[in-house]
Amino acid sequence: MSRSRHIVLTSHAPRGPNWRPPIQWGEPDPLKRGPIIGTVTNPMARNAIGTHSGSYSVYLAVSVAIGRLANGHVPDLTNTAPLLPIGPFPQWSDPARIVSLDPWGHLVTEVFKDQIAQGIDIRPTIAVTQARMSVPEVRSAIEAGRLRPDGKILLANGDIQATKIAIDPVWHLPGIAKRFGVEEGPFRHALFQQTGGMYPELVTRTDLEVFLPPIGGTTVYIFGDLRDLADRSKPLACRVHDECNGSDVFGSDICTCRPYLTHGIEVCVKMAQEGGSGLVVYNRKEGRALGEVTKFLVYNARKRQLGGDTAANYFIRTECVAGVQDARFQELMPDVLNWLGITRIDRLASMSNMKHDALVAHGIEIVERIDIPPELIPDDAMVEIEAKKAAGYFTTKDVLDAEALMDVKGRDIT
């Protein structure tokens, strides 16, 4: 198979009839704002750094290299539009409220249909569909009498009806830098340097303000009527959850991640049954955004340290290995709630002050906070939960003193 070896460098601004002006971020009219174009089918039309599909763009590149995907393939987006309408909301036109996703990303086939008809490769960064969830812990909650099937949200067999949304990250670099309280120039330089120079446009193309980073995105699960999320007269329960593959998927008992996730789902389902709605936001930030390899290294270090795994040294071991206790900056987390038009959460299933404070900083009122019930915490995860409580995480339970924390131990490894 013959392939062109002609390479178009993007380090400097192109010139030509197809060149597109920068995005006008925060413009309420999507046509004036402009579409996000990160596709490689027409380099002259690109107005964003990076490419679509986040971390999966590398797999697509491999598919092209080995001949399984045609170079320049343009997707047929027929019938891919959202099954349910979302927005627009006032937050969409406030450039300070949404900086890490494209609020029009699910509506490109509607608002940019004329440009698509002209052959411009514009792709969605958000997809909205419906799903049925099957969660064993929900069935256990039914057996325990905490939940009751209603035939609409929670079915008799324990399955849950939900709306499901996938969101790829779209970063407005000036807004991102401002959100973190840093200058845009050094911020761009750090992104360029720490990715091994992967995206030279970060430092050479200040005309390009939008970056499609090669990171994981967000999945949103909504229980109840999606339209009720922005209605302050309807109560809302919410769990914002950061990915933990070992626990969420495989049930590892060293942490509280899956128990908290399933507890959050239970709280959200119950709220939806009570006439409100429930929202679970699932962010791909594995291992406190340090990665699974680092997380497992920390597990080994915790278990093998002198005295074994203890709550007193829980955070120290992470910092020794990674250099930082937590890389899950929550400053960008409220964007998805702003996109959904949410201004109040009646029940927040979270012990994290970082999450709580980030939401409140965006003007989202939080009425009640809920910590995880003790009976849902695995024995080996007591190290984590007691360490977090002692560190100031929200809890309605007693907090151990420094001496008592040394006695909270996890299992040894063999």
Protein Blocks (a to p, Z undefined) as FASTA:
>chain_A
ZZdfbdcdfkbccedjklccdddehiablklnopadfbfklmmlpcbecjehijmlmmmm
mmmmnopacghiacdfehkacfbdehjdfklmmmklpmkbcfklmmmmmmmmmmmmnopa
cddfbdcdddddddfklmmmmmnopaccehlmmcfkopacdddddddddddfklmmmmno
pafklmmmmmmmmnoomammlmmmmmbmbdcdfbdddddddedjfklmmmmkbccddddd
dddfklmmnopakbcklmmmmmmmmmmmmmmmnopacdddddddehhhnojklmmmmmmm
mmmmghiaafklmmmmmmmmnopablcdfklmmmmmmmnopabdfbdcdfbfklmmmmmm
nopacfbdcdddfklpcfklmmmmmmmmmnopacfbdcddfklmmmmccdddZZ
